[in-house]
């Protein structure tokens, strides 16, 4: 499967699905998958491909499902895929205006709402 992802970079749903399967306890050594996500992908995928991965992750985060399993998956994906992409050389290029806008909209939507119309001073 990793060989397939190395050749075909456009299969994001499959890539996220396989990534989420790494969270399951099993008797197999999945180190090769971690190496693919943390090392190969940030170095060999183009900026545009990495941007699509980050945007797909932000869309996943925007989903309202906050079950414990979904929250763990989001945390795992952010640590295993998104962080290495942004940390890699040319990582800042991934965050174009559209991707930054998606991020700001997500953060803004998660901000706690004020219970009344009082200003920041509370008066």
ABEGO torsion letter per residue (X at the ends): XAAAAAABAABAAAAAAAAAAAABBBABBAAAAAAAAAAAAAAABBAAAAAAAAAAAAAAAABABABAAAAAAAAAAAAAAAAAAAABBGAAAABBAAAAAAAAAAAAAABBBBABABBAAGX
